[in-house]
């Protein structure tokens, strides 16, 4: 995929999902729905920088999508980028399992 540092072209993308940090991020987002970077990092016990790196790989390969949202309606307002899993995760996992048969 364009822009991705690890496209996983030979495995249909399953390679991207096989990294333990990315797998944990996907698992968490599937469970919680939507979260922002520092919340993901805190829950998983990783640094914000590490999570941001892996989120960028997941996003560039179409496994997650994001949107900016106001998180603090009080003063001062705060904007965060919320991430959620796309349908591509399920499709890639189904394709990978089917290829094992």
C-alpha positions, 0 to 999 in steps of 0.5 A: 500500500502506498505510504506504508512502511510495512505493506505486507503485500505478499501476505495480503496485509496479515503481516502488518497485523502480526506485529504484537504492538499492532495486534494489541492496538487492534484488539483494544480498538475492537473492544473499546470502539474508538480511542485517542493515541495517549489513551491507547498508550496508557491502557497498553502500557506503551509510550505515546511515540511507539503507539503513534508509530504503529497507528500510522502503519495501521492507518496507511494500510487501511486497518484503522481510520481516524477523525479529529474531535473536541474532547474537552468542551470546557476551557481550554478546548482540547482536540484529539485524533480518535482511531477506530478499526475498519472492516479491512481487519476482518476481511484480511483475517478471513482471507488469511485463515482461508489461505491456510486451508 
